[in-house]
Amino acid sequence: MIEAGANEIPEAKMIEAIYKAHEVNQKIITFIDTIVAEVGKQKHEYTSCAVPEELFAAIKEIVPPEEMEKRYLPMTSRLVRRISVY
């Protein structure tokens, strides 16, 4: 059975549409890859801003996760309220 947001149609017809869309998507992907190869622009490098695991572990030793949630969640709800005002 296939779930789709559409009026009722035979399952075979839906499967056919999915496969046809996949074929068209493959052509589009090939086209995009061709353009990227011609332009030759380098991918943007990403530097992670994640907290180092050792530091995070040390923080968890000092402040238990339950305490963090107690302190952090009220702060985020205030932030959401402040943002929604604008």
Secondary structure, 3 states (H helix, E strand, C coil): CCCCCCCCCCHHHHHHHHHHHHHHHHHHHHHHHHHHHHHCCCCCCCCCCCCCHHHHHHHHHHCCHHHHHHHHHHHHHHHHHHHHHC
